[in-house]
Amino acid sequence: MPDSLDLHKRRSTSATEAKEVFSPQKDSPPMNEYLTEVSNNDGDYCVIRCTLPAGAVVPMHSHADRETFYVLSGKVDGLRVDRWEELGPGDIFDVRDGVKHAWINSSQADASMICVTTTKLARFLQEASSPVAGSPEEHTQRFLKLVQANGYWLASPEENAAVGLDVNWNGPHD
């Protein structure tokens, strides 16, 4: 396969490199690399390479933006509503608008996926991932305000526990 078509080797054409995505887990945050421009046109879409480190969890959430994931490498479990699916290279995980979903990489290796989504969600992810001065609590509060401003939904600790996730969007469990 020519290098220009090999998504394992392709890098973004913009100056934007991979950035940590907000995560309640400070030791294994997901990373996003924007492979296409994140425009201000809500009619556009964006292509993102997402990396979930070993042990990473993205708690249950939903948003009005459709996301389609294509697994490049590794193994990851995706939750859609109330059913977990084990995914590996070549698998597709399509999340329709408003569907509750979550991710967990319980393997010993990183997992890499391509995500195609709206530019609105890509802008939110970029803003939520931007470094901010202050304490971890201030970063969490900023993230929660961005979620609310965009009309997104985050599961409570109890809702996450009901699907097997011991994680809280507001920070680590006590």
Helices and strands as residue ranges (DSSP letters): G 3-5, E 19-20, E 31-34, E 45-52, E 57-62, E 67-73, E 76-80, E 83-87, E 92-95, E 101-104, E 111-118, H 119-129, H 136-150, E 153-154, H 157-162
